Amino acid sequence: MNDKPNTGVIIESCLKAVASQFPIVSGVASLYADWKNQQEFNNIRALIQEHAKSLKNHEDLIDKHYLETEDYIFTLHRTVDKAKNEIRESKKKLFADFLTQSCLIKNTEKSDKFIFLEILDKVDIEHIKFLSYLNEKWNGMRNDIAIANAIIPKETGLTKERVNFLIHYFISIGLLVHYDDFEIKDDGDLWSDTKYYVSGLGSDFLEYLKE
């Protein structure tokens, strides 16, 4: 059980502590508490509404019995907890879509969904689109093609620096893996090449998000 207080509680407590010494801040503490509560309420309502709409649109793919289980309620709770403080509309929709994906017949028995939820919390729509692009076109890509050349930036509209950053970020959260391939040539020189692959976790994550 995680007893660590959430960020909102910490901020609110700190503002109250500061306000006790500097009364001018007391209004900010009150405004923050009101904003936090309203923001969370609006986000939770929007998530449930989007989820309900999505369930109706995918009715033929939904495991209706799953909607009556404790696992669904727990998944709903975990997803709401991640989404309740989100301000980006595109990210809110990702959370709502994830919740609907968890109800699909093909996904209800999968035990890794909370791992996928943790990943979803660390990425946004740009990351998912780029990971899908790499998975479809550049799985097993060589280092010089992926980063040094202009092919990927040209096709994606991303800068070389952004491509480089995203590749290394994906590696840091386990969505990409890389290894160095070595070979000794006939003349005795050592040849090496770095290759990148979408990891099994990355592939499973993308597959989970598909309808």
C-alpha positions as a printed Julia matrix, in Angstrom:
211×3 Matrix{Float64}:
   0.0     0.0     0.0
   1.35    3.41   -0.96
   0.9     5.93    1.86
   2.88    8.72    0.17
   0.73   11.88   -0.05
  -0.02   13.16   -3.54
   1.51   16.34   -4.94
  -1.67   18.35   -4.5
  -1.79   17.6    -0.77
   1.88   18.52   -0.38
   1.47   21.85   -2.25
  -1.64   22.71   -0.29
   0.05   21.92    3.03
   3.13   23.97    2.1
   1.01   26.94    1.05
  -0.84   26.82    4.37
   2.46   26.67    6.26
   3.82   29.67    4.35
   0.52   31.53    4.85
   0.84   31.13    8.63
   4.02   33.24    8.45
   3.04   35.46    5.53
  -0.73   36.14    5.68
  -0.67   37.71    2.22
  -0.26   34.18    0.81
  -3.38   32.84    2.52
  -5.53   33.84   -0.44
  -3.29   31.82   -2.78
  -3.65   28.73   -0.57
  -7.43   29.02   -0.7
  -7.46   29.63   -4.45
  -5.17   26.65   -5.05
  -7.39   24.33   -3.01
 -10.48   25.49   -4.94
  -8.68   25.18   -8.29
  -7.33   21.7    -7.47
 -10.71   20.38   -6.42
 -12.48   21.86   -9.46
  -9.73   20.69  -11.83
  -9.87   17.14  -10.5
 -13.68   17.09  -10.68
 -13.71   18.37  -14.27
 -11.02   15.92  -15.36
 -12.72   12.91  -13.77
 -16.08   13.88  -15.29
 -14.51   14.4   -18.74
 -12.68   11.06  -18.52
 -15.84    9.14  -17.62
 -17.86   10.89  -20.33
 -15.21   10.17  -22.99
 -14.94    6.58  -21.79
 -18.72    6.09  -21.94
 -18.82    7.49  -25.48
 -15.96    5.26  -26.54
 -17.62    2.17  -25.03
 -20.72    2.86  -27.1
 -18.66    3.34  -30.27
 -16.87    0.01  -29.7
 -19.83   -1.92  -28.34
 -19.23   -5.0   -30.5
 -15.64   -5.31  -29.21
 -16.39   -4.81  -25.5
 -16.47   -7.62  -22.94
 -19.7    -6.57  -21.25
 -19.24   -9.01  -18.37
 -15.9    -7.38  -17.58
 -17.71   -4.12  -16.82
 -19.29   -5.83  -13.81
 -16.01   -7.01  -12.27
 -13.85   -5.62   -9.48
 -10.93   -5.6   -11.88
 -12.73   -3.04  -14.05
 -13.49   -0.85  -11.03
  -9.85   -1.06   -9.93
  -8.62   -0.24  -13.44
 -11.02    2.71  -13.54
  -9.71    3.93  -10.19
  -6.05    3.6   -11.21
  -6.67    5.4   -14.51
  -8.63    8.22  -12.89
  -5.84    8.65  -10.34
  -3.36    9.19  -13.18
  -5.62   11.49  -15.2
  -7.26   13.65  -12.55
  -4.56   16.38  -12.59
  -3.8    16.3   -16.31
  -4.27   19.59  -18.2
  -3.44   18.46  -21.76
  -6.58   17.51  -23.69
  -4.71   15.02  -25.9
  -3.35   13.24  -22.82
  -6.76   13.13  -21.19
  -8.08   11.37  -24.28
  -5.21    8.87  -24.15
  -6.21    7.91  -20.62
  -9.87    7.57  -21.63
  -8.86    5.45  -24.62
  -6.67    3.28  -22.39
  -9.61    2.66  -20.08
 -11.75    1.58  -23.03
  -8.95   -0.62  -24.38
  -8.89   -2.45  -21.05
 -12.52   -3.45  -21.69
 -11.95   -4.95  -25.12
 -12.4    -8.71  -25.37
  -8.82   -9.05  -26.59
  -7.4    -7.24  -23.54
  -9.47   -8.14  -20.47
  -7.29  -11.13  -19.58
  -3.98   -9.33  -20.04
  -2.11   -8.92  -16.76
   0.34   -6.26  -17.98
  -2.16   -3.43  -18.38
  -0.97   -1.57  -15.29
   2.57   -1.64  -16.67
   1.14   -0.09  -19.84
  -0.7     2.5   -17.72
   2.61    3.48  -16.08
   4.17    3.88  -19.53
   1.19    5.91  -20.73
   1.74    8.26  -17.81
   5.28    8.94  -19.16
   4.42    9.55  -22.82
   2.08   11.66  -24.93
   0.54   11.39  -28.38
   3.74   12.58  -30.1
   5.73    9.82  -28.4
   3.22    7.12  -29.35
   3.13    8.24  -32.99
   6.93    8.27  -33.19
   7.24    4.87  -31.53
   4.68    3.46  -33.99
   6.65    4.99  -36.85
   9.89    3.39  -35.64
   8.16    0.05  -35.13
   6.73    0.05  -38.64
   9.66    1.44  -40.64
  12.9     1.36  -38.67
  12.87   -1.64  -36.37
  16.48   -2.84  -36.36
  17.67    0.54  -37.56
  21.35    1.35  -37.67
  22.72    4.2   -35.6
  23.98    6.22  -38.57
  20.65    5.96  -40.37
  18.54    6.7   -37.31
  20.36    9.73  -36.0
  23.03   11.12  -38.33
  21.09   11.05  -41.59
  18.12   13.28  -42.36
  15.73   10.49  -43.38
  13.74   10.23  -40.16
  13.58   14.0   -39.54
  12.45   14.51  -43.12
   9.69   11.89  -42.86
   8.48   12.9   -39.4
   9.05   16.64  -39.42
  11.1    16.31  -36.23
  14.53   17.85  -35.86
  17.6    15.61  -35.62
  17.99   16.73  -32.02
  14.4    15.77  -31.22
  14.79   12.37  -32.88
  17.97   11.75  -30.91
  16.28   12.8   -27.66
  13.21   10.62  -28.22
  15.29    7.55  -29.09
  17.31    7.87  -25.91
  14.18    8.62  -23.87
  12.51    5.48  -25.21
  15.59    3.48  -24.24
  15.44    4.93  -20.71
  11.84    3.76  -20.17
  12.29    0.39  -21.87
  10.44    1.01  -25.14
  13.61    0.68  -27.25
  16.64   -1.54  -26.82
  20.01   -1.26  -28.5
  23.14   -3.31  -28.87
  26.53   -2.96  -30.48
  27.36   -5.4   -33.23
  31.09   -6.1   -33.68
  32.97   -7.83  -36.49
  36.66   -8.27  -37.2
  37.33   -7.69  -40.89
  39.85   -9.62  -43.01
  42.4    -6.83  -42.63
  42.14   -7.06  -38.85
  40.19   -3.83  -38.37
  37.32   -3.86  -35.9
  33.95   -2.91  -37.38
  31.13   -1.91  -35.06
  27.55   -0.79  -35.5
  24.81    0.18  -33.08
  21.31   -1.1   -33.8
  18.03   -0.11  -32.19
  14.9    -2.22  -31.83
  11.47   -1.54  -30.43
  11.48   -3.74  -27.33
   8.99   -6.48  -26.6
   7.48   -4.13  -24.02
   7.22   -1.37  -26.64
   5.57   -3.69  -29.16
   3.11   -5.03  -26.58
   2.3    -1.46  -25.49
   1.47   -0.43  -29.06
  -0.55   -3.59  -29.61
  -2.55   -2.96  -26.45
  -3.55    0.49  -27.68
  -4.83   -0.85  -31.01
  -8.53   -1.45  -31.46
